[in-house]
Amino acid sequence: MRKVREKSLSCYFVEFSTLVGLLMLLLPAQCFAAGEMAYNSKASGPVWQDWQTVGYSTLTWGFWAIYDAQLKTPSGLYRAEKPFTSNIALLIDYRRNISKKSLLSATDEQWMHLGVSRENRKRWIRVLDKIWRDVKKGDRLVFTLTETGGRFYFGDEMIGRIDDLLLARAFVDIWLSENSAYPGLRRQLIGLE
């Protein structure tokens, strides 16, 4: 009688261990899939792809087109008087090869133009330096901004996350601030032209 009891406890332990092992394998995959669903679904792609276009513009320098920019929101509307009340996506399609170093330098210049402190600029450039890469003609960089921060995509691949809301908003301000160095581009992006 005693041997039967030991064998049956041993069987229960093996079955329980197997069940726990399977759950440990399945749950992280399910949690990961649920957490990324809002940003990247294999079936539909990143959520911003389904958003509506607010406006479109091309940045030129002399005779050369540098990039095409597009602003998207879930509704297709952008409220300039309340710029951070909606999720937005800024899509930049590059028409020239540009090194990461040049992108970082141009971003720093734009933040300086907007009056961002030197300390913040230096800190934020270090953050972007870890995320960005060189771009080639035809590459697309996308930045999505939500109420909690932002995400960078290279094409459809998420390459970095910004949890610093001040940095995320300062990045979008390069194009959307009333003090932008490119007021014509801004007007077109926010749908005024």
One Martini backbone bead per residue (centre of mass of N, CA, C, O) as a GRO file, in nm:
protein
  193
    1MET     BB    1   0.056   0.063  -0.020
    2ARG     BB    2   0.296   0.260   0.002
    3LYS     BB    3   0.402   0.244  -0.297
    4VAL     BB    4   0.155   0.362  -0.433
    5ARG     BB    5   0.164   0.638  -0.301
    6GLU     BB    6   0.446   0.728  -0.404
    7LYS     BB    7   0.384   0.704  -0.704
    8SER     BB    8   0.148   0.904  -0.713
    9LEU     BB    9   0.305   1.155  -0.614
   10SER     BB   10   0.512   1.150  -0.840
   11CYS     BB   11   0.313   1.190  -1.072
   12TYR     BB   12   0.200   1.460  -0.977
   13PHE     BB   13   0.467   1.613  -0.988
   14VAL     BB   14   0.522   1.575  -1.290
   15GLU     BB   15   0.259   1.703  -1.391
   16PHE     BB   16   0.297   1.975  -1.253
   17SER     BB   17   0.574   2.047  -1.380
   18THR     BB   18   0.477   2.038  -1.670
   19LEU     BB   19   0.260   2.256  -1.647
   20VAL     BB   20   0.443   2.486  -1.551
   21GLY     BB   21   0.636   2.480  -1.791
   22LEU     BB   22   0.424   2.548  -2.007
   23LEU     BB   23   0.329   2.816  -1.886
   24MET     BB   24   0.610   2.955  -1.898
   25LEU     BB   25   0.622   2.943  -2.211
   26LEU     BB   26   0.341   3.083  -2.286
   27LEU     BB   27   0.306   3.352  -2.127
   28PRO     BB   28   0.530   3.536  -2.240
   29ALA     BB   29   0.426   3.526  -2.530
   30GLN     BB   30   0.148   3.649  -2.469
   31CYS     BB   31   0.244   3.911  -2.336
   32PHE     BB   32   0.409   4.015  -2.572
   33ALA     BB   33   0.185   4.019  -2.783
   34ALA     BB   34  -0.004   4.214  -2.630
   35GLY     BB   35   0.201   4.456  -2.594
   36GLU     BB   36   0.256   4.483  -2.925
   37MET     BB   37  -0.017   4.516  -3.075
   38ALA     BB   38  -0.031   4.836  -3.091
   39TYR     BB   39   0.252   4.840  -3.272
   40ASN     BB   40   0.287   4.513  -3.378
   41SER     BB   41   0.135   4.344  -3.630
   42LYS     BB   42   0.163   4.101  -3.856
   43ALA     BB   43  -0.102   4.165  -4.014
   44SER     BB   44  -0.102   4.512  -3.995
   45GLY     BB   45   0.104   4.644  -3.838
   46PRO     BB   46   0.149   4.935  -3.747
   47VAL     BB   47  -0.088   5.150  -3.630
   48TRP     BB   48  -0.014   5.410  -3.805
   49GLN     BB   49  -0.100   5.289  -4.086
   50ASP     BB   50  -0.423   5.349  -4.012
   51TRP     BB   51  -0.394   5.633  -4.024
   52GLN     BB   52  -0.450   5.966  -4.090
   53THR     BB   53  -0.384   6.222  -4.299
   54VAL     BB   54  -0.303   6.560  -4.257
   55GLY     BB   55  -0.006   6.598  -4.394
   56TYR     BB   56   0.226   6.725  -4.656
   57SER     BB   57   0.591   6.736  -4.723
   58THR     BB   58   0.891   6.909  -4.853
   59LEU     BB   59   1.232   6.914  -4.808
   60THR     BB   60   1.442   7.175  -4.915
   61TRP     BB   61   1.773   7.247  -5.076
   62GLY     BB   62   1.731   7.422  -5.307
   63PHE     BB   63   1.727   7.168  -5.554
   64TRP     BB   64   1.703   6.969  -5.308
   65ALA     BB   65   1.567   6.682  -5.189
   66ILE     BB   66   1.555   6.540  -4.868
   67TYR     BB   67   1.237   6.510  -4.773
   68ASP     BB   68   0.944   6.344  -4.682
   69ALA     BB   69   0.649   6.449  -4.505
   70GLN     BB   70   0.420   6.302  -4.253
   71LEU     BB   71   0.104   6.344  -4.093
   72LYS     BB   72  -0.050   6.145  -3.831
   73THR     BB   73  -0.377   6.038  -3.720
   74PRO     BB   74  -0.649   5.872  -3.623
   75SER     BB   75  -0.846   6.118  -3.754
   76GLY     BB   76  -0.682   6.350  -3.933
   77LEU     BB   77  -0.636   6.546  -3.691
   78TYR     BB   78  -0.501   6.877  -3.588
   79ARG     BB   79  -0.432   7.064  -3.287
   80ALA     BB   80  -0.245   7.343  -3.254
   81GLU     BB   81  -0.358   7.449  -2.969
   82LYS     BB   82  -0.336   7.113  -2.897
   83PRO     BB   83  -0.070   6.918  -2.971
   84PHE     BB   84  -0.092   6.678  -2.714
   85THR     BB   85  -0.403   6.530  -2.754
   86SER     BB   86  -0.270   6.336  -2.971
   87ASN     BB   87  -0.182   6.100  -3.158
   88ILE     BB   88   0.130   6.068  -3.347
   89ALA     BB   89   0.279   6.064  -3.684
   90LEU     BB   90   0.611   6.080  -3.820
   91LEU     BB   91   0.703   6.076  -4.159
   92ILE     BB   92   1.028   5.992  -4.314
   93ASP     BB   93   1.136   6.028  -4.652
   94TYR     BB   94   1.427   5.967  -4.800
   95ARG     BB   95   1.623   6.137  -5.081
   96ARG     BB   96   1.890   6.086  -4.913
   97ASN     BB   97   2.196   6.047  -4.796
   98ILE     BB   98   2.246   6.011  -4.431
   99SER     BB   99   2.412   6.053  -4.159
  100LYS     BB  100   2.392   6.025  -3.829
  101LYS     BB  101   2.565   6.272  -3.762
  102SER     BB  102   2.390   6.471  -3.931
  103LEU     BB  103   2.122   6.424  -3.786
  104LEU     BB  104   2.217   6.512  -3.505
  105SER     BB  105   2.311   6.796  -3.582
  106ALA     BB  106   2.038   6.899  -3.694
  107THR     BB  107   1.879   6.854  -3.432
  108ASP     BB  108   2.046   7.042  -3.255
  109GLU     BB  109   1.993   7.299  -3.421
  110GLN     BB  110   1.683   7.298  -3.385
  111TRP     BB  111   1.685   7.313  -3.075
  112MET     BB  112   1.834   7.576  -3.060
  113HIS     BB  113   1.619   7.739  -3.216
  114LEU     BB  114   1.394   7.658  -2.983
  115GLY     BB  115   1.555   7.683  -2.688
  116VAL     BB  116   1.710   7.450  -2.596
  117SER     BB  117   1.900   7.337  -2.374
  118ARG     BB  118   2.216   7.220  -2.360
  119GLU     BB  119   2.171   6.984  -2.167
  120ASN     BB  120   1.937   6.852  -2.318
  121ARG     BB  121   2.070   6.818  -2.592
  122LYS     BB  122   2.301   6.634  -2.504
  123ARG     BB  123   2.129   6.410  -2.378
  124TRP     BB  124   1.944   6.352  -2.631
  125ILE     BB  125   2.166   6.283  -2.835
  126ARG     BB  126   2.258   6.031  -2.686
  127VAL     BB  127   1.994   5.878  -2.721
  128LEU     BB  128   1.978   5.890  -3.038
  129ASP     BB  129   2.255   5.753  -3.094
  130LYS     BB  130   2.140   5.463  -2.997
  131ILE     BB  131   1.910   5.448  -3.234
  132TRP     BB  132   2.026   5.551  -3.476
  133ARG     BB  133   2.097   5.565  -3.832
  134ASP     BB  134   2.176   5.550  -4.125
  135VAL     BB  135   2.060   5.693  -4.433
  136LYS     BB  136   1.882   5.616  -4.726
  137LYS     BB  137   1.754   5.623  -5.008
  138GLY     BB  138   1.414   5.525  -4.915
  139ASP     BB  139   1.403   5.566  -4.628
  140ARG     BB  140   1.214   5.514  -4.314
  141LEU     BB  141   1.116   5.739  -4.058
  142VAL     BB  142   0.943   5.688  -3.744
  143PHE     BB  143   0.732   5.886  -3.521
  144THR     BB  144   0.570   5.822  -3.215
  145LEU     BB  145   0.313   5.993  -3.021
  146THR     BB  146   0.226   5.997  -2.684
  147GLU     BB  147   0.141   6.047  -2.348
  148THR     BB  148   0.432   5.873  -2.268
  149GLY     BB  149   0.578   5.901  -2.561
  150GLY     BB  150   0.806   5.718  -2.784
  151ARG     BB  151   0.868   5.590  -3.125
  152PHE     BB  152   1.098   5.423  -3.332
  153TYR     BB  153   1.111   5.370  -3.687
  154PHE     BB  154   1.239   5.141  -3.938
  155GLY     BB  155   0.998   5.138  -4.097
  156ASP     BB  156   0.848   4.862  -3.921
  157GLU     BB  157   1.086   4.880  -3.717
  158MET     BB  158   1.156   4.888  -3.395
  159ILE     BB  159   1.440   5.090  -3.250
  160GLY     BB  160   1.289   5.283  -3.027
  161ARG     BB  161   1.249   5.430  -2.697
  162ILE     BB  162   1.064   5.707  -2.540
  163ASP     BB  163   1.012   5.813  -2.195
  164ASP     BB  164   1.073   6.111  -2.251
  165LEU     BB  165   0.842   6.350  -2.301
  166LEU     BB  166   1.015   6.600  -2.359
  167LEU     BB  167   1.173   6.478  -2.590
  168ALA     BB  168   0.939   6.388  -2.771
  169ARG     BB  169   0.823   6.677  -2.808
  170ALA     BB  170   1.082   6.814  -2.915
  171PHE     BB  171   1.099   6.654  -3.173
  172VAL     BB  172   0.823   6.745  -3.296
  173ASP     BB  173   0.881   7.058  -3.283
  174ILE     BB  174   1.058   7.085  -3.533
  175TRP     BB  175   0.776   7.078  -3.710
  176LEU     BB  176   0.518   7.193  -3.505
  177SER     BB  177   0.615   7.446  -3.415
  178GLU     BB  178   0.576   7.787  -3.432
  179ASN     BB  179   0.917   7.798  -3.422
  180SER     BB  180   0.990   7.680  -3.668
  181ALA     BB  181   1.222   7.681  -3.934
  182TYR     BB  182   0.954   7.550  -4.104
  183PRO     BB  183   0.661   7.696  -4.164
  184GLY     BB  184   0.562   7.570  -4.432
  185LEU     BB  185   0.584   7.276  -4.350
  186ARG     BB  186   0.397   7.295  -4.108
  187ARG     BB  187   0.137   7.384  -4.253
  188GLN     BB  188   0.118   7.129  -4.426
  189LEU     BB  189   0.118   6.912  -4.201
  190ILE     BB  190  -0.145   7.053  -4.042
  191GLY     BB  191  -0.346   7.150  -4.292
  192LEU     BB  192  -0.324   7.471  -4.399
  193GLU     BB  193  -0.217   7.389  -4.722
   0.00000   0.00000   0.00000
